[in-house]
Every structure is written in C-alpha cells, then in structure tokens.
Amino acid sequence: MQETVIYPVILHKDGQFTLVTIPDLRGGFTQGDDELDAIHMAQDAIGNLLADQATYPPASTPEQLTVPADDRLVYVATDLAAFRRKYTHTVRRNITLPAYLNELAKQRGINVSAVATAALSAKLEQ
C-alpha cells in the first residue's frame, strides 16, 4: 500500500545552502547543499515528522501561502509507508503459538520473528 503525502515547501537560497520551510508541519525546517539536496532533505523531514502519526495536517494551497519574492514554492511528495519500512526500529512482542510449531521451528533453525514479520507485512500489504 502506498501512503503518499504532498506538501508545499518554500526554498530559500542562503549563501551556499538552500534553506527549507515546510509551512504545514510544526518543526518543518531543514536545509540542503543545493535545491535537489534540499528537496531530498524536505522528504526526509516530512517522513520524520509524520512517521508516527495516524492523521496528517492538510496541505496548504498556493493561495494560502506568502512566499517572498526571491524564494521558490515547490511541492514535495513523500511515501510514508516506504519511509517507515526504511527507517523503522524493532519492538519486542510476545506471541503465542502451539508448542509443536515452536519445537519444529527450533529444530529447523527458523526465525519465528522473521516469519511473523513477513506474515504481518503480507497481511497488511506493507
């Protein structure tokens, strides 16, 4: 399942760097070495700010934003499902399974956590 969000981003050239403001996200500031790097950094910032959220703030329209004359307004898309897969951390969970399956898994060297992760990913279409 793809879970893409698109937000307006304001790029401001400041010496050798490009500063980034994401007006719709609290703490939405970053920078890049150039415009392309700044856009990649904006995608990363959006992912970090929204990865643990269940709902996302609505994106502003261009008419709702004031962009200084020397700055550029661009829209940046971020696939949050892909971001979560790439940057996730693991958590410890206890699961219950039949004893005979547990014993067979041990005998065959099967990683039960890996099997459970694969099954949940398939079930959740992730």
C-alpha positions as CSV (number, residue, x, y, z in Angstrom):
1,M,0.0,0.0,0.0
2,Q,1.3,3.4,-0.9
3,E,0.7,6.2,1.5
4,T,2.0,9.4,-0.2
5,V,1.6,12.8,1.2
6,I,2.3,16.0,-0.7
7,Y,3.2,19.3,1.0
8,P,4.2,22.7,-0.2
9,V,7.8,23.6,0.6
10,I,9.5,27.0,0.4
11,L,13.1,27.1,-0.7
12,H,15.3,30.0,0.2
13,K,18.9,30.4,-1.1
14,D,21.2,31.4,1.7
15,G,24.8,31.6,0.6
16,Q,25.9,28.2,-0.3
17,F,22.9,26.4,1.2
18,T,19.2,26.1,0.4
19,L,17.0,26.6,3.4
20,V,13.7,24.7,3.5
21,T,10.5,25.6,5.3
22,I,7.5,23.2,5.4
23,P,4.8,25.6,6.5
24,D,2.1,23.0,7.3
25,L,4.3,20.9,9.7
26,R,5.4,22.1,13.1
27,G,9.2,21.9,13.2
28,G,9.3,21.7,9.4
29,F,12.7,23.2,8.8
30,T,15.8,21.7,7.1
31,Q,18.4,22.6,4.6
32,G,20.4,21.2,1.7
33,D,23.6,21.9,-0.2
34,D,21.5,22.8,-3.3
35,E,17.9,22.7,-4.4
36,L,17.9,19.0,-5.2
37,D,19.5,18.1,-1.9
38,A,17.1,20.5,-0.2
39,I,14.1,18.6,-1.7
40,H,15.5,15.3,-0.6
41,M,16.0,16.7,2.9
42,A,12.4,18.0,2.8
43,Q,11.2,14.5,2.0
44,D,13.2,13.1,4.9
45,A,11.9,15.9,7.3
46,I,8.3,15.1,6.2
47,G,8.9,11.4,6.9
48,N,10.4,12.0,10.3
49,L,7.7,14.4,11.3
50,L,4.8,12.2,10.2
51,A,6.1,8.6,10.5
52,D,4.4,8.1,13.9
53,Q,1.2,10.0,13.1
54,A,-2.1,8.4,12.3
55,T,-3.5,11.5,10.6
56,Y,-1.7,14.3,8.8
57,P,-2.3,18.0,8.6
58,P,-3.9,19.2,5.4
59,A,-1.6,20.7,2.8
60,S,-2.0,24.4,2.1
61,T,-2.9,25.7,-1.3
62,P,-0.5,28.2,-3.0
63,E,-3.1,30.9,-2.4
64,Q,-2.9,30.4,1.4
65,L,0.9,30.9,1.5
66,T,3.0,34.0,1.3
67,V,6.3,33.3,-0.5
68,P,9.0,36.0,-0.5
69,A,10.0,37.2,-4.0
70,D,13.4,35.5,-4.0
71,D,12.1,32.2,-2.7
72,R,10.6,29.3,-4.6
73,L,7.4,27.3,-3.8
74,V,7.6,23.6,-4.7
75,Y,5.5,20.6,-3.7
76,V,7.3,17.6,-2.2
77,A,5.9,14.1,-2.2
78,T,6.9,11.6,0.5
79,D,5.8,7.9,0.6
80,L,5.4,7.4,4.3
81,A,4.9,3.6,4.0
82,A,8.3,3.4,2.3
83,F,9.9,5.8,4.8
84,R,8.6,3.7,7.7
85,R,10.0,0.5,6.1
86,K,13.4,2.1,5.5
87,Y,13.8,3.8,8.9
88,T,11.9,1.6,11.3
89,H,13.1,0.2,14.6
90,T,12.1,-3.1,16.0
91,V,10.0,-3.7,19.1
92,R,9.8,-6.7,21.3
93,R,6.5,-8.6,21.2
94,N,5.4,-11.8,22.9
95,I,3.4,-14.1,20.7
96,T,1.6,-17.4,21.5
97,L,1.9,-20.4,19.2
98,P,1.4,-24.1,19.5
99,A,4.3,-25.8,21.3
100,Y,4.8,-28.3,18.5
101,L,5.3,-25.5,16.0
102,N,7.7,-23.8,18.3
103,E,9.7,-27.0,18.6
104,L,9.7,-27.6,14.8
105,A,10.9,-24.0,14.3
106,K,13.8,-24.6,16.7
107,Q,14.8,-27.9,15.1
108,R,14.8,-26.4,11.6
109,G,16.5,-23.1,12.7
110,I,13.5,-20.9,11.6
111,N,13.5,-17.4,13.0
112,V,9.9,-17.0,14.3
113,S,10.2,-13.2,14.5
114,A,11.1,-13.1,10.8
115,V,8.2,-15.4,9.9
116,A,5.8,-13.3,12.0
117,T,7.1,-10.1,10.4
118,A,6.7,-11.5,6.8
119,A,3.2,-12.7,7.6
120,L,2.1,-9.3,9.1
121,S,3.7,-7.5,6.2
122,A,1.8,-9.6,3.7
123,K,-1.5,-9.4,5.7
124,L,-1.2,-5.6,6.0
125,E,0.0,-5.2,2.4
126,Q,3.2,-3.5,3.5
